[in-house]
Amino acid sequence: RQVDRILAACRGEQRVSGITEVNQAIITAGRLRRVDDAMTIFRAIPVLGFTPDMMSFNNAIWCAGNGGRLDLSKTIFNELLDNSRLKPNVYTYGSLLHACAKSKNHQLALKYLRQMDEQGIEPNQVVFTSAMEACAMSGQYKEALMVMERMKSKKLSPDLTMVNAAIKACCLGGAMEEAEELASALREYDAMDLFTYHTLMMGNTKLGRHQRVIVLYEEALTSRAKLDGGIYSLAMLASLNAGLYQQVPRIADQARSEGIPLTEASYTILLQALGEAG
């Protein structure tokens, strides 16, 4: 409703109280992935009688990136660079790095990190996390680990999201030793979550390390992580591939006892295991 009301104001059918209300409508449209509406509002700010401020630009950059429109984010950023009144800040780059992560463009993410250094802007945890995610989505684990080390050098502690992003990057790059080393740090604080276990199990599955997948599954059962059908499916697949056919229905029963519905893939694995076991 907020977005539609500001759009009506852009058509001259409503009144707007101030630029803050307009900026809120831009970010709301972005969260709803209504990128075109967000851009309509952003471009209509002068028509509404206001001047775009830093939040206007930052919100527009974030909205475009959140909708997978990296080129549009870059266009708005370049317009900001040409603005004589305003200068990019850490939130601007946070929005840009978010766009890079959404578009899996780790090279551009690292470029913007370097650009922040050149402009004397200190990256914050959000910026580093988005850079990590961009590297993770591209499977660039070495670059992801470099970003993490750089963050530590700034006296910032990686949070669970960031460590998970690094683990994902390692798993996608086939660097399971590095992934396990990162996971061991989380294990010390009993901080392994569903994403951590799923990523590690998937990485080991791709490398045919079926016994390791089963060990991770058994660990996940005793952890505080809230498991889903995907965890059980991966454990069932590992047992099937390891020739432990009788274990597959036991894992399926464990999932049912926890009230977790089996996935379609789980039933396929279960039927295959029962067939192999005769």
N, C-alpha and C positions, 0 to 999 in steps of 0.2 A: 504493500500500500504506500509505503514511504517513497519508493522509487517511482511508482505511477503518479503520485501527487507532484513530484518535482518535474516529471516529464510533462505533466499538464501545465505546470508553470512555464516550462520552456515554450509551450504553445500559446502562452498568454492567457491560460484559463484559470490559473491559481496565483497566489502570492507566496513569496518565500521570505522567511524572517531574516536570514543571514547566510553568509558563506559556509558556516559550520553545518547548517542543515543540508546544504548542497553537497558538501564533502561526505557527509554521512550517507547520503543517497548513492553516491558514487561507489563507496566501499560496499554498501549493501548489495548493489547491483552486481558487483564483482564476486561476492560470496555466492550469489545465485547464478553465477556464470552468464549473466546477461550483459555481455561485454559491449554489444552495440548500444544498449541503453545507457551504460556507464559512460561511453564515449560521447553520446548525444548530450548528456548532462554536462560533461566536462567542457565540451566545445561551446555550450550555450551559456557558460558562466558570465561572459560579458553582456549577453543579451538580458540576463537576469539582473543586471546592474551591479555586478561584483567583479573583482579582479582575482584571478586564480592565485592562491597562496601555495606554500610548500606542501601543505597537506593535500591540496587539490592535485598537484602533480604526482606526489607520492602515491596517493590512492589510485589515480588513473594508471600509473605504471604497474602497480600491484594487480589491479583488476585485469588489465590486458594479459599479463603474465599468467595469472591464475586460470585464465581461459585458454592458455596455450598459444597466445598471440605474442610471441617473443619479439617479432619484428615491430609490432605496434608499441610494445614497451620501450624498445630502443628509440623509436621515432619520438615518443613523448619525452624521453630522457634527453635526446638531442635538442628538443625545443627548450627544455629547461636550461641546458648549457648555453643557449643563445639568449636567455633571459638576463637582462642587465640588473634586475632587482634581486633575483633569487640565486642561490648556489646549492648544489646537491649536498645532502647531509647523510648521516649513517642510515637513516630510514629510507632515503632514496635508494641507496645501494642494497639495503635489505630487500626492497621491492624488486630491484633488478635481479638479485641473486635468486629470489623466489621464482622469477620468470625463467631463469636459466635452469633451475632444478626441474621445473615443470616440463621444460622442453628438452631435458637431458643434454644440455650443452655445457659440458664441463670446461671446455677451452675458454668460452666467453666468461664463465664464472670466475676462472682464475685470472683472466685479464682484468676484470673489474676489481678483484682483490688487489692486484698490483696498482691499479689506477687509484684506489683509495690511499695507498701508501704515498703515491706521488702527490696527492692533494692534501696529505696530512690528516686524513680522516681515520680514526681508530675503529676497526671492525668490532662489532659486538657479537654476542653469542648467536643471535638470529642470523647474522651475516655468515658466520662460520658454519653454522648448521646447514644453511641453504647451499653453501659451496660444497659441503660434504655430500649432501644429497645429490647434487648435480654430478659429482664424481662417482657416487655409488650407482646411480641409475645408468651410467655409462660403463660400469665395471672397471673404472680406473682406480684400483685400490692403492697404488703407490702414491698417486696424487691426493687421494682421500686421506691417507695416513700423514702426508706432508701437511695438509691443512690442519689436521688434529695437532700435530707437533707445533705448528705455528700458533695455534690457539693457546696451547699450554705455555708457550714462551711469552704470551701476553697476560699470564697469570689468570687465565680463564679456565674453569674446569668443564670438560665435556660432560653433557648430561646423557641420559639414557638414549634419547633420540639420536644424538650425534654418534654415540658408540655403535648403536644399531645400524646407522647409515654406513659407518666404516666397516662393520662386519658384512653388511650386504655387498659393499664394493669388493671386499676380499673374496667372498663366495662367488660373485659373478665373474671375478678374474681368476678363479681356480686356486686362490692362495689360502687354502684351508688352515695351514699352520698359523698364519697371521690372524685369521678369523678366530681360531681357537684361543690364541693368546689374548685377543681383545675380550673374548667372552670370559676368560678366567678372571679378569679384573671385575666384571659384573658379578661373577659367581661368589667372590669374596664378600660382597655386600648383599647377597641373595636378591639381586636386582634383575636377573634374567626374566624376560617377559615372553609373551606369546610370539612376538615378532622375532626375538632372538632365537628361540628354539626352532621356529619354522624356517628361518633363514639358514641356520646351521644344518638342519636336517636336509633341506633342499640342496644345499651345496655339496654335502657328502653323498646324497643320492646321485647327483650328476657324475660324481667321480667313482661311483660303484662301491662306496665304503658303507656297505649295508650293516655291518656289525656296529659301526660307530653311530649310525642312525638309530639303531635299537637302544644303544646305551643312552643317547640323548633323550629318546622317548621315555625311558625308565626314569631318568633324572627329572624330566618335565612333570611326570606324575607326582613326584614328591615335592615339587617346587610350589611357590605361591602363584605361579602363572595360571591364568584362566585359559584353558585349552579349548580348541575348536576342532571341528571335524577334519581339518587339513592335517593336524598333527597325527591323529589316529590313522589317517589314510597313508601318510608317509611311512609310519611305523609298520603298517600292514604290507605295504609295497616292499619295504626292506626285508621283512620276514619272508615274503614270497620269493624274492630274489636270492635270499640266503638259503632257500630250501627248507625253511622252518614252517612248513605248511600248517601244522597243528596249532602254531602260535597265532596265525592270522585270525581264526574265529574267536580266540580268547581276547585279542585286542578289540575286535568288534563288540564283544560282550562287555568289555570294560567301558567302551564309549557309551553303550546303551545304559549301563548302570549309572553313569554320570549324567544321564539325560541329554547327551550330545547326539544329534541325529547324524547318521552316516551319510557321506556324500555319494553321488553316483559312482565316482571312481572307486570308492571303498567297496561298494557292492560288486563291482567288476572284479576287483582284486580278490574279494572273498570267494566269489564263484570259481575263479581260476584256481585258488588255493585248494578249495574243496575237491575240484576236479583232479588236481595233481596228486592229492592225498588218496584219491580213489573213493 
